């Protein structure tokens, strides 16, 4: 098997593992039908490559093993990038802040940037706190984090689904 065969193994493994990564993430988010279709393609690629490698009754050579393993690792990386682009998932930022005027200014700034923020009152160890809940796209975490800086405590959670409310319009 020449370089072309090794490249075929490597590329097929990237495709198969990328599909596997995206499939698992779709499953976690309740997209079962799409995950099943992706799983079918994933297994078809895997079995085709396995048949190609072992079809002649030969054993796996070291370069084949390296190509297969490198493809698997690269597939995980590329699959997570694909998930980020395809799912454009929502997250909830729970921002726990001191109850003062500086915090209200910070929340006003978050809103001025076009993000919806619901403020709740919480009880912390040292007294009352404000909890700003912001539901946004994962890609919006960085701009919101820049506004918050080192003030408060932030907890980020994935959101399975949401509707209604106020969301920043892309491009504004």
Backbone bond lengths (Angstrom), bond angles and torsions (degrees), N, CA, C in turn:
res aa  C-N    CA-C-N  psi(-1)  N-CA   C-N-CA  omega(-1)  CA-C   N-CA-C  phi
1 X - - - 1.460 - - 1.528 108.14 -
2 X 1.315 115.27 128.02 1.447 120.17 -178.26 1.516 112.18 -91.64
3 X 1.341 113.58 -168.99 1.466 120.36 -179.64 1.523 112.38 -60.16
4 X 1.319 116.66 -34.24 1.464 120.10 179.81 1.527 110.89 -63.56
5 X 1.335 116.12 -40.78 1.467 120.28 177.48 1.516 111.91 -64.32
6 X 1.346 116.45 -41.49 1.465 120.38 177.86 1.533 111.15 -64.19
7 X 1.326 115.74 -40.05 1.461 120.13 178.07 1.530 110.61 -65.23
8 X 1.324 117.01 -37.09 1.463 121.35 177.31 1.529 110.31 -63.73
9 X 1.321 117.15 -45.14 1.466 121.38 178.78 1.530 109.91 -61.63
10 X 1.328 116.58 -48.05 1.459 121.90 -179.42 1.531 110.85 -59.37
11 X 1.309 117.56 -48.60 1.463 122.14 -178.09 1.522 112.07 -65.46
12 X 1.315 116.33 -41.86 1.462 120.12 179.40 1.527 110.48 -64.84
13 X 1.308 116.67 -37.96 1.465 119.81 179.40 1.528 111.19 -68.16
14 X 1.318 117.33 -38.15 1.464 120.22 174.93 1.526 109.53 -59.13
15 X 1.327 116.83 -47.56 1.467 120.88 -179.76 1.521 110.93 -61.34
16 X 1.323 117.22 -46.42 1.468 122.10 -176.63 1.531 111.74 -65.32
17 X 1.315 117.97 -43.48 1.465 120.45 -178.51 1.534 111.16 -75.41
18 X 1.324 117.66 -35.82 1.468 120.27 175.70 1.522 109.77 -60.50
19 X 1.313 116.18 -44.61 1.464 120.15 177.27 1.529 110.67 -62.06
20 X 1.337 117.28 -40.16 1.466 121.02 178.88 1.519 112.31 -62.69
21 X 1.321 116.38 -41.23 1.465 120.99 179.25 1.526 110.70 -64.18
22 X 1.322 115.66 -48.31 1.464 120.19 179.82 1.534 110.00 -64.65
23 X 1.328 117.11 -39.10 1.471 121.67 179.59 1.526 110.72 -58.58
24 X 1.318 116.95 -46.89 1.466 120.84 -179.51 1.533 110.80 -63.12
25 X 1.312 116.63 -42.18 1.457 120.05 -179.63 1.533 111.51 -67.22
26 X 1.339 117.30 -37.37 1.463 119.71 174.69 1.522 110.42 -65.14
27 X 1.333 117.09 -38.77 1.462 120.15 178.06 1.520 111.14 -61.11
28 X 1.326 116.76 -44.95 1.458 121.76 -179.33 1.529 110.79 -60.68
29 X 1.309 116.16 -32.00 1.462 120.56 -178.69 1.531 113.10 -93.59
30 X 1.338 116.34 10.86 1.458 120.34 173.58 1.519 115.76 81.45
31 X 1.319 119.22 14.97 1.469 122.54 179.83 1.527 109.18 -94.32
32 X 1.346 117.37 66.74 1.460 123.56 -171.14 1.524 113.95 -63.05
33 X 1.326 117.72 -46.04 1.473 120.23 -176.93 1.520 111.25 -62.30
34 X 1.316 115.65 -46.28 1.458 119.48 178.94 1.525 110.12 -64.07
35 X 1.330 117.11 -40.92 1.468 120.88 178.51 1.525 110.74 -61.97
36 X 1.339 117.70 -38.73 1.470 120.67 179.18 1.526 111.09 -64.66
37 X 1.324 117.03 -42.35 1.470 120.62 178.28 1.529 110.95 -63.79
38 X 1.317 115.62 -42.73 1.468 120.13 178.66 1.529 109.76 -63.91
39 X 1.345 117.08 -41.39 1.464 121.12 178.18 1.521 112.03 -60.14
40 X 1.313 117.06 -38.60 1.466 121.27 177.64 1.525 109.97 -60.44
41 X 1.343 116.70 -49.90 1.462 120.59 178.90 1.527 111.61 -61.70
42 X 1.318 115.75 -41.54 1.465 121.16 -179.78 1.532 110.68 -57.73
43 X 1.327 116.79 -48.61 1.465 120.93 -178.18 1.525 111.55 -69.32
44 X 1.324 117.21 -35.22 1.468 119.81 177.19 1.531 110.61 -61.53
45 X 1.328 116.55 -44.61 1.464 120.10 178.80 1.526 109.79 -64.58
46 X 1.333 117.07 -46.98 1.462 122.11 -178.00 1.524 110.80 -58.03
47 X 1.312 116.62 -48.45 1.471 119.86 -177.03 1.528 111.32 -68.97
48 X 1.315 117.16 -34.75 1.470 120.16 177.57 1.524 110.60 -63.87
49 X 1.325 116.64 -44.81 1.463 120.25 179.41 1.523 110.56 -66.65
50 X 1.333 116.67 -42.92 1.461 120.17 179.01 1.525 110.37 -60.85
51 X 1.339 116.77 -43.05 1.464 120.80 177.03 1.519 111.53 -63.02
52 X 1.331 117.27 -37.96 1.465 121.89 178.85 1.523 110.40 -64.42
53 X 1.328 115.46 -43.31 1.463 119.92 -177.75 1.531 110.92 -70.63
54 X 1.316 117.17 -46.96 1.464 121.53 -173.76 1.522 114.05 -97.13
55 X 1.325 117.21 -3.60 1.463 121.58 -174.88 1.509 114.70 -55.05
56 X 1.296 119.04 -35.93 1.455 121.78 -178.26 1.518 113.03 -86.25
57 X 1.316 117.91 7.51 1.457 120.55 -179.60 1.515 112.94 78.68
58 X 1.327 116.97 4.62 1.453 120.42 -178.93 1.516 111.34 -82.30
59 X 1.303 115.51 170.16 1.463 120.27 176.87 1.522 108.74 -98.75
60 X 1.298 114.98 165.34 1.453 121.79 -179.14 1.533 109.17 -72.40
61 X 1.321 116.33 125.43 1.458 119.74 176.82 1.527 108.96 -83.49
62 X 1.327 116.91 164.69 1.459 120.47 -179.41 1.530 112.34 -60.49
63 X 1.345 119.02 -45.68 1.475 118.03 177.73 1.538 112.38 -62.18
64 X 1.327 118.23 -34.82 1.465 120.88 176.81 1.529 110.48 -64.98
65 X 1.332 115.88 -42.72 1.454 120.59 179.21 1.532 110.72 -61.83
66 X 1.331 115.88 -43.69 1.464 120.55 178.51 1.530 109.92 -62.76
67 X 1.335 118.06 -45.15 1.464 121.77 179.90 1.525 110.23 -61.09
68 X 1.322 117.47 -42.68 1.461 122.49 -178.89 1.536 110.73 -65.75
69 X 1.326 116.49 -47.96 1.465 120.93 -178.93 1.529 111.17 -67.05
70 X 1.324 117.58 -40.83 1.466 120.70 178.22 1.525 110.25 -65.02
71 X 1.306 116.38 -38.47 1.463 120.14 176.22 1.516 111.58 -63.11
72 X 1.328 116.77 -39.98 1.462 121.19 179.35 1.530 110.46 -63.42
73 X 1.320 116.11 -49.09 1.469 119.95 179.46 1.522 111.84 -62.11
74 X 1.316 116.85 -44.48 1.463 120.95 179.05 1.521 110.96 -65.19
75 X 1.311 116.29 -35.33 1.460 120.77 178.40 1.518 112.27 -63.50
76 X 1.329 117.50 -38.77 1.465 120.49 176.42 1.524 110.62 -61.45
77 X 1.308 115.50 -44.79 1.463 120.32 -179.29 1.527 110.75 -63.92
78 X 1.324 116.65 -51.31 1.462 121.34 -178.11 1.531 110.63 -65.64
79 X 1.332 117.06 -36.51 1.465 120.53 177.69 1.516 111.92 -61.59
80 X 1.334 117.10 -40.22 1.468 119.04 178.80 1.526 111.14 -68.61
81 X 1.330 117.43 -34.09 1.471 120.46 174.95 1.524 110.59 -65.53
82 X 1.339 115.99 -42.57 1.472 120.04 178.29 1.523 110.75 -61.88
83 X 1.325 116.52 -41.98 1.467 120.57 179.44 1.514 110.07 -59.38
84 X 1.314 116.72 -43.16 1.460 121.21 -179.31 1.520 111.02 -62.01
85 X 1.336 117.01 -39.61 1.467 121.27 -178.54 1.526 111.62 -78.47
86 X 1.340 118.05 -39.32 1.464 121.69 -174.59 1.521 113.23 -78.78
87 X 1.314 117.66 -42.08 1.457 120.07 -173.60 1.521 112.85 -84.73
88 X 1.323 117.67 -30.37 1.461 121.64 -178.62 1.528 110.02 41.60
89 X 1.304 114.87 53.21 1.466 122.75 -170.89 1.525 112.83 -64.65
90 X 1.322 113.89 153.20 1.450 121.36 172.83 1.523 109.24 -90.09
91 X 1.299 115.58 149.26 1.459 122.16 174.50 1.524 108.06 -132.57
92 X 1.324 115.67 157.28 1.459 121.50 172.62 1.519 107.86 -108.67
93 X 1.307 116.16 128.34 1.457 121.58 172.62 1.521 106.65 -102.92
94 X 1.315 116.97 116.96 1.459 122.49 172.09 1.521 106.00 -98.17
95 X 1.315 116.03 109.98 1.462 121.54 -175.34 1.528 107.48 -108.63
96 X 1.318 116.22 109.55 1.468 121.65 -177.56 1.523 107.91 -96.75
97 X 1.333 115.21 121.16 1.467 121.40 -172.06 1.516 111.57 -131.84
98 X 1.317 115.17 159.51 1.466 119.71 173.57 1.522 108.74 -64.50
99 X 1.312 115.94 152.96 1.466 121.03 -179.95 1.529 108.34 -92.71
100 X 1.358 114.91 94.73 1.458 119.92 179.19 1.529 109.77 -156.56
101 X 1.319 116.39 178.45 1.458 121.12 -177.06 1.525 111.50 -67.66
102 X 1.325 117.61 -34.86 1.470 121.59 178.71 1.530 110.49 -60.26
103 X 1.337 116.04 -38.93 1.462 120.69 178.03 1.525 110.59 -65.76
104 X 1.321 117.01 -42.72 1.466 120.13 179.48 1.533 110.41 -63.03
105 X 1.324 117.37 -35.85 1.465 121.66 176.52 1.529 109.79 -65.02
106 X 1.310 116.50 -42.42 1.465 121.69 178.81 1.537 110.38 -62.22
107 X 1.322 117.26 -43.94 1.468 121.53 179.27 1.527 110.11 -65.20
108 X 1.317 116.71 -39.70 1.468 120.61 176.34 1.530 110.78 -61.57
109 X 1.333 116.59 -37.04 1.473 121.13 178.48 1.526 110.96 -66.54
110 X 1.342 116.47 -41.27 1.463 120.52 177.18 1.528 109.08 -59.82
111 X 1.312 116.36 -45.44 1.471 120.88 179.16 1.525 111.19 -65.68
112 X 1.325 117.41 -38.92 1.470 121.34 179.65 1.530 111.35 -63.31
113 X 1.319 116.57 -28.58 1.469 120.88 177.49 1.526 111.69 -79.07
114 X 1.337 116.57 -0.74 1.459 120.46 174.48 1.512 115.41 99.82
115 X 1.319 118.33 7.83 1.461 121.65 -179.57 1.527 109.67 -97.74
116 X 1.323 116.04 141.20 1.454 120.33 173.75 1.519 109.04 -78.55
117 X 1.302 117.24 141.40 1.468 121.59 178.86 1.526 108.27 -140.91
118 X 1.315 115.30 123.56 1.464 121.11 174.92 1.516 107.08 -103.65
119 X 1.323 116.89 129.72 1.460 121.05 -175.80 1.527 109.22 -109.31
120 X 1.331 115.01 128.26 1.455 122.95 177.59 1.524 108.47 -118.37
121 X 1.313 116.05 158.33 1.461 119.99 175.62 1.521 108.07 -100.25
122 X 1.327 115.56 131.59 1.461 121.51 178.74 1.516 110.37 -124.36
123 X 1.308 114.98 166.61 1.464 121.01 178.81 1.528 108.15 -115.63
124 X 1.318 116.15 114.37 1.451 121.42 178.10 1.516 110.94 -102.00
125 X 1.321 115.70 -177.24 1.464 121.57 -179.92 1.527 112.15 -58.20
126 X 1.339 115.19 -37.69 1.463 120.09 -176.44 1.530 113.19 -105.16
127 X 1.317 117.68 23.06 1.463 119.60 176.39 1.515 113.30 119.53
128 X 1.332 114.56 -161.71 1.451 120.60 -176.81 1.528 111.59 -69.85
129 X 1.318 114.94 142.98 1.462 123.11 177.67 1.521 107.89 -130.97
130 X 1.325 116.71 160.28 1.457 121.99 170.81 1.520 107.51 -105.38
131 X 1.316 115.42 137.32 1.461 121.29 177.09 1.522 106.85 -115.88
132 X 1.315 116.12 110.53 1.465 121.11 177.10 1.527 107.30 -93.45
133 X 1.321 115.91 121.62 1.463 121.44 178.53 1.526 107.75 -103.90
134 X 1.318 115.61 120.12 1.459 121.44 -179.44 1.524 107.44 -123.55
135 X 1.339 116.47 120.09 1.466 120.77 174.12 1.516 106.33 -101.48
136 X 1.333 115.47 124.99 1.456 120.28 -175.36 1.524 109.63 -149.80
137 X 1.323 116.08 174.89 1.459 120.65 172.89 1.527 108.66 -72.76
138 X 1.301 116.00 150.55 1.464 120.90 178.90 1.529 110.73 -54.65
139 X 1.320 116.77 -36.21 1.470 120.44 -179.07 1.526 112.82 -67.44
140 X 1.343 117.02 -13.75 1.470 120.58 179.49 1.528 113.32 -89.11
141 X 1.324 117.86 -2.13 1.471 120.66 -178.82 1.528 110.82 -60.47
142 X 1.333 116.78 -45.90 1.473 120.28 -176.57 1.531 112.60 -60.73
143 X 1.356 119.57 -48.55 1.469 117.80 179.33 1.534 113.15 -63.77
144 X 1.324 117.21 -36.18 1.464 119.55 178.62 1.528 109.78 -69.48
145 X 1.323 116.57 -40.18 1.474 120.53 177.93 1.519 111.24 -60.47
146 X 1.314 116.30 -36.74 1.466 120.65 178.87 1.530 110.29 -63.75
147 X 1.333 116.67 -38.66 1.465 120.81 178.26 1.530 110.40 -66.64
148 X 1.337 116.07 -44.32 1.468 121.48 -176.24 1.519 111.97 -68.86
149 X 1.322 115.73 -38.68 1.462 120.10 -176.82 1.516 111.02 62.88
150 X 1.329 116.17 -133.82 1.472 119.80 -178.93 1.527 111.88 -100.51
151 X 1.315 116.60 16.71 1.463 120.03 179.00 1.530 109.35 -84.19
152 X 1.288 117.20 132.75 1.448 121.60 172.41 1.517 115.47 76.56
153 X 1.316 113.28 -173.54 1.461 123.82 -178.80 1.523 106.78 -120.82
154 X 1.342 117.28 131.69 1.456 121.17 -176.55 1.521 109.59 -119.25
155 X 1.319 115.23 131.73 1.459 122.03 175.26 1.525 107.33 -121.88
156 X 1.337 117.05 128.71 1.464 122.03 -177.73 1.524 108.73 -111.67
157 X 1.335 116.15 129.93 1.462 122.04 179.16 1.519 109.60 -130.02
158 X 1.347 116.35 143.83 1.463 120.91 174.23 1.523 109.37 -70.84
159 X 1.312 115.78 146.83 1.460 122.42 177.96 1.521 107.25 -112.21
160 X 1.328 116.84 126.03 1.462 120.22 -179.66 1.522 111.16 -71.35
161 X 1.308 117.31 -36.41 1.458 121.32 178.48 1.512 109.91 -170.89
162 X 1.316 116.51 157.22 1.458 121.03 176.81 1.516 108.92 -160.59
163 X 1.336 116.18 158.55 1.452 121.62 176.43 1.518 108.75 -154.57
164 X 1.313 115.21 162.96 1.458 119.80 -177.47 1.519 110.53 75.88
165 X 1.307 116.15 -166.20 1.460 120.63 175.59 1.510 113.42 73.07
166 X 1.310 115.44 -159.92 1.458 122.65 -175.36 1.520 109.20 -125.24
167 X 1.321 116.43 126.40 1.458 122.01 177.51 1.500 109.61 -129.56
168 X 1.324 114.81 144.93 1.452 120.86 179.20 1.527 108.95 -63.30
169 X 1.324 116.38 135.58 1.454 121.36 177.31 1.522 107.00 -84.27
170 X 1.345 116.16 127.72 1.470 120.24 -178.46 1.523 110.33 -58.84
171 X 1.317 115.49 140.61 1.454 121.10 177.92 1.534 112.90 94.16
172 X 1.315 117.60 -7.37 1.471 119.95 179.23 1.503 110.54 -101.60
